[in-house]
Amino acid sequence: MGDKKYTLSYLPLFEEDLAETKKYVAEILKNPAAALRLIEETERQIHKRLENPVTYEPYHSLKDRARPYYRIYVGNFIVFYVVIDNVMEVRRFIYNKRDLSKLI
């Protein structure tokens, strides 16, 4: 593999998805410790993937896209990202049982 370095960028939509999920787990499910673990594991997995984000299989979307989406599985959730030049742009954080074709 090459020595290409990637930088990380988060879309506001990803941050909103993550904040809503954290709030749901902490307040509705009444498990703030699980919410914190989910956030920490999500960050860990994103940073791990940053080492070489394009070596994974792209997500096959029904929509025509300029750049392929990639996935990171974190428990029951999926992080979606694209790679633009040397930037790994994290776009969504979605519960894996949702209809992804409507969201991605």
Secondary structure, DSSP 8 states (H G I E B T S, - for coil): ------EEEE-HHHHHHHHHHHHIIIIIS--HHHHHHHHHHHHHHHHHHTTSTTSS-EE--SS--SS-EEEEEETTEEEEEEEETTEEEEEEEEETTS-HHHH-
